Amino acid sequence: MSDEAGTTDGDGAIPEDPSAVQRALIEWYESDHREFPWRRTEDPYEILVSEVMSQQTQLERVVDAWVDFLDRWPTAADLAAADRADVVGFWTAHSLGYNNRAKYLHEAATQVVHERDGEWPRDPDGLSELMGVGPYTANAVASFAFDNGDAVVDTNVKRVLHRAFDVPDNDAAFEAAAQRLMPDGESRVWNNAVMELGGVACTKTPACDGAGCPWREWCHAYETGDFTAPDVPEQPDFEGSRRQMRGRVVNVLGEYDELSLDDLGPRVRVDYAPDGDHGREWLRDLVGDLRDDGLVAVEEREGETVVALAR
């Protein structure tokens, strides 16, 4: 490891002058990186769609869905004018995870079109005011669309910083270290580069030499052979999960104007029994969550609970 590394207060062993580290990573990224279509655009709408789709979904799986989505709704105005049920149906058909993300994306587009005259906020604080856009997504859109973001800190970036510069497993330390490393005014290329490093070289099983990691010269883990990293929560199994059942409810309701609970239940679970563990009360609770998310409408009618997609 280079002897230029200097320990900062709680930030790990980051070089006092990080310019060589910065240059090495950017040159590595610009010489060869994975090609994703959203890396070739600076349109905030297209980038927001990619960021929302990428939440807990492998990037390779997102590509086709992203292209199909933009073919159908190429602009924020097109999405804002769409029937929300159609957007949710698209989300379900492409297995993109929680359907409320589709609802929030639709509402964010509506905000931009109708409340901001089509003008997108250009910084993380402004983007965070859009429906369903949290701090991480706001910063990513600000970085990749406007080159106006802070350092991105996701699971991959934490792993890289922990291994390379012995940054403590502490959110505040990761934020401080990431921000100290990022070159001023270069959030677009830097955040893409550091996430790429975590995605192809500093993975759970590192490929330091195979991927030509540009930080080997400074890397604490490469020097010591200790490649432990912060614990990474595992995504719960999808099969049989509440997330899967929510998707099934929305998918089934897309084929019918409305259904009672007892007509809906067997179409969601083959083991549905009105008075069973996965029966009427279980389904009532599930559709209640979807109603709270604005995805379905629930009505009590003549002693029956009737459910339909929200319009």
URNOR-V210383 format. One record per helix or strand of 2 or more residues. SS is the DSSP state (A for helix, B for strand). FROM is the first residue (numbers start at 1). TO is the last residue. Records with the same first field share a line. If there is no record, write none. Layout:
# URNOR-V210383
SS = FROM-TO  FROM-TO
This chain:
# URNOR-V210383
B = 5-8  12-15  259-260  296-301  304-309
A = 19-31  37-40  44-53  59-72  76-80  84-93  100-115  124-127  135-146  155-165  171-181  187-200  220-224  242-253  261-268  280-292
